[in-house]
Amino acid sequence: MVKSSNGDTPFSLTYGTEAVIPAEIGMTTFRIAELDMAKNDEALQINLELLEEKREQAAITEAKSKRQMEKYYTAKV
């Protein structure tokens, strides 16, 4: 079976943002060191506003993939 990805994680399609691994919170990484809470809150709000569009794009990609698989298997029959 042909598999493809839309490039998004299930977490980002559900919550609109990427997850932070708990180990990253305990140790100083660039991602945590450069965190500005005000900008972070704004970015989270923007991500939530764009979440529905992101989900629609994932559904379109999935439908295209299914159509391609259907074409492939129908041609074999």
CNS distance restraints for C-alpha pairs under 8 A (distance, minus, plus):
assign (resid   1 and name CA) (resid  69 and name CA) 7.93 0.50 0.50
assign (resid   2 and name CA) (resid  69 and name CA) 6.79 0.50 0.50
assign (resid   4 and name CA) (resid  65 and name CA) 7.08 0.50 0.50
assign (resid   6 and name CA) (resid  58 and name CA) 5.77 0.50 0.50
assign (resid   6 and name CA) (resid  61 and name CA) 6.27 0.50 0.50
assign (resid   6 and name CA) (resid  62 and name CA) 7.40 0.50 0.50
assign (resid   8 and name CA) (resid  12 and name CA) 6.38 0.50 0.50
assign (resid   8 and name CA) (resid  13 and name CA) 6.73 0.50 0.50
assign (resid   8 and name CA) (resid  58 and name CA) 7.93 0.50 0.50
assign (resid   9 and name CA) (resid  13 and name CA) 6.42 0.50 0.50
assign (resid   9 and name CA) (resid  18 and name CA) 7.77 0.50 0.50
assign (resid  10 and name CA) (resid  14 and name CA) 6.21 0.50 0.50
assign (resid  11 and name CA) (resid  15 and name CA) 5.95 0.50 0.50
assign (resid  11 and name CA) (resid  16 and name CA) 7.47 0.50 0.50
assign (resid  11 and name CA) (resid  17 and name CA) 7.29 0.50 0.50
assign (resid  11 and name CA) (resid  18 and name CA) 6.70 0.50 0.50
assign (resid  11 and name CA) (resid  19 and name CA) 7.02 0.50 0.50
assign (resid  12 and name CA) (resid  16 and name CA) 4.60 0.50 0.50
assign (resid  12 and name CA) (resid  17 and name CA) 4.67 0.50 0.50
assign (resid  12 and name CA) (resid  18 and name CA) 5.27 0.50 0.50
assign (resid  12 and name CA) (resid  19 and name CA) 7.56 0.50 0.50
assign (resid  13 and name CA) (resid  17 and name CA) 7.73 0.50 0.50
assign (resid  13 and name CA) (resid  51 and name CA) 6.94 0.50 0.50
assign (resid  13 and name CA) (resid  54 and name CA) 7.01 0.50 0.50
assign (resid  13 and name CA) (resid  55 and name CA) 6.08 0.50 0.50
assign (resid  15 and name CA) (resid  48 and name CA) 7.34 0.50 0.50
assign (resid  15 and name CA) (resid  51 and name CA) 7.69 0.50 0.50
assign (resid  16 and name CA) (resid  44 and name CA) 7.64 0.50 0.50
assign (resid  16 and name CA) (resid  47 and name CA) 5.31 0.50 0.50
assign (resid  16 and name CA) (resid  48 and name CA) 5.36 0.50 0.50
assign (resid  16 and name CA) (resid  50 and name CA) 7.62 0.50 0.50
assign (resid  16 and name CA) (resid  51 and name CA) 5.24 0.50 0.50
assign (resid  17 and name CA) (resid  44 and name CA) 7.01 0.50 0.50
assign (resid  17 and name CA) (resid  47 and name CA) 6.41 0.50 0.50
assign (resid  17 and name CA) (resid  48 and name CA) 7.93 0.50 0.50
assign (resid  20 and name CA) (resid  24 and name CA) 6.70 0.50 0.50
assign (resid  20 and name CA) (resid  25 and name CA) 7.52 0.50 0.50
assign (resid  21 and name CA) (resid  25 and name CA) 7.09 0.50 0.50
assign (resid  22 and name CA) (resid  26 and name CA) 6.88 0.50 0.50
assign (resid  23 and name CA) (resid  27 and name CA) 6.65 0.50 0.50
assign (resid  24 and name CA) (resid  28 and name CA) 7.07 0.50 0.50
assign (resid  24 and name CA) (resid  29 and name CA) 6.60 0.50 0.50
assign (resid  24 and name CA) (resid  32 and name CA) 7.30 0.50 0.50
assign (resid  25 and name CA) (resid  32 and name CA) 6.84 0.50 0.50
assign (resid  28 and name CA) (resid  32 and name CA) 6.19 0.50 0.50
assign (resid  28 and name CA) (resid  33 and name CA) 6.16 0.50 0.50
assign (resid  29 and name CA) (resid  33 and name CA) 5.89 0.50 0.50
assign (resid  30 and name CA) (resid  34 and name CA) 5.97 0.50 0.50
assign (resid  31 and name CA) (resid  35 and name CA) 6.54 0.50 0.50
assign (resid  35 and name CA) (resid  40 and name CA) 7.08 0.50 0.50
assign (resid  36 and name CA) (resid  40 and name CA) 5.91 0.50 0.50
assign (resid  37 and name CA) (resid  41 and name CA) 6.06 0.50 0.50
assign (resid  38 and name CA) (resid  42 and name CA) 6.40 0.50 0.50
assign (resid  39 and name CA) (resid  43 and name CA) 6.09 0.50 0.50
assign (resid  40 and name CA) (resid  44 and name CA) 6.12 0.50 0.50
assign (resid  41 and name CA) (resid  45 and name CA) 6.24 0.50 0.50
assign (resid  42 and name CA) (resid  46 and name CA) 6.27 0.50 0.50
assign (resid  43 and name CA) (resid  47 and name CA) 6.11 0.50 0.50
assign (resid  44 and name CA) (resid  48 and name CA) 6.18 0.50 0.50
assign (resid  45 and name CA) (resid  49 and name CA) 6.29 0.50 0.50
assign (resid  46 and name CA) (resid  50 and name CA) 6.31 0.50 0.50
assign (resid  47 and name CA) (resid  51 and name CA) 5.97 0.50 0.50
assign (resid  48 and name CA) (resid  52 and name CA) 7.93 0.50 0.50
assign (resid  50 and name CA) (resid  54 and name CA) 6.31 0.50 0.50
assign (resid  51 and name CA) (resid  55 and name CA) 6.24 0.50 0.50
assign (resid  52 and name CA) (resid  56 and name CA) 6.23 0.50 0.50
assign (resid  53 and name CA) (resid  57 and name CA) 6.22 0.50 0.50
assign (resid  54 and name CA) (resid  58 and name CA) 6.31 0.50 0.50
assign (resid  55 and name CA) (resid  59 and name CA) 6.23 0.50 0.50
assign (resid  56 and name CA) (resid  60 and name CA) 6.19 0.50 0.50
assign (resid  57 and name CA) (resid  61 and name CA) 6.17 0.50 0.50
assign (resid  58 and name CA) (resid  62 and name CA) 6.13 0.50 0.50
assign (resid  59 and name CA) (resid  63 and name CA) 6.13 0.50 0.50
assign (resid  60 and name CA) (resid  64 and name CA) 6.23 0.50 0.50
assign (resid  61 and name CA) (resid  65 and name CA) 6.22 0.50 0.50
assign (resid  62 and name CA) (resid  66 and name CA) 6.20 0.50 0.50
assign (resid  63 and name CA) (resid  67 and name CA) 6.13 0.50 0.50
assign (resid  64 and name CA) (resid  68 and name CA) 6.23 0.50 0.50
assign (resid  65 and name CA) (resid  69 and name CA) 6.28 0.50 0.50
assign (resid  66 and name CA) (resid  70 and name CA) 6.09 0.50 0.50
assign (resid  67 and name CA) (resid  71 and name CA) 6.18 0.50 0.50
assign (resid  68 and name CA) (resid  72 and name CA) 6.20 0.50 0.50
assign (resid  69 and name CA) (resid  73 and name CA) 6.20 0.50 0.50
assign (resid  70 and name CA) (resid  74 and name CA) 5.93 0.50 0.50
assign (resid  71 and name CA) (resid  75 and name CA) 6.07 0.50 0.50
assign (resid  72 and name CA) (resid  76 and name CA) 6.55 0.50 0.50
assign (resid  73 and name CA) (resid  77 and name CA) 6.57 0.50 0.50
